[in-house]
Amino acid sequence: MNAVADGLPLVFTDSAASKVRELIEEEGNAELKLRVFVTGGGCSGFQYGFTFDEVANEDDTVLDKNGVTLLIDPMSFQYLVGAEIDYSEGLEGSQFVIKNPNASSTCGCG
């Protein structure tokens, strides 16, 4: 496993870590970790996904924040460098949000 230092170019906000901790407590399984991943999304580019996982893979990047463990596989990590993983609550609902300054939202359709 890759130990991640504080200087990692990826931000996992206190708000996101707090919500993940709350969800893990609701599940009643202290072994759960949040896995963030990137998948191909067709013409709209990449899509981000979140899931709980009990096991960190050998090649995962591991980030611990406020008692919560974030896992990122190597392929996804290269697309998440410089991003901020946050949790927001607003008029449009509550959701995890990835703010990625490197992402462009263009589509060649139409």
PECOR-V539609 format. One line per field, one symbol per residue. phi: phi as a letter, one per 20 degrees, with the letter a starting at -180 (. if undefined). burial: + if it has 9 or more other ideal C-beta (glycine too) atoms within 8 Angstrom, else -. Layout:
BEGIN
phi->???
burial->???
END
This chain:
BEGIN
phi->.efdefeffbddfgffffffgffffffmcfefceddbdcfcmfenececcbebecefgefedcdblnddddcfgffgfedgnecdccccbfeodafcddcfeecddbefn
burial->---------+-++-+++++++-++-------+++++++------+++----++--+---++++-+--+++++++-++-+++-+++++--------+-+-+--+-------
END
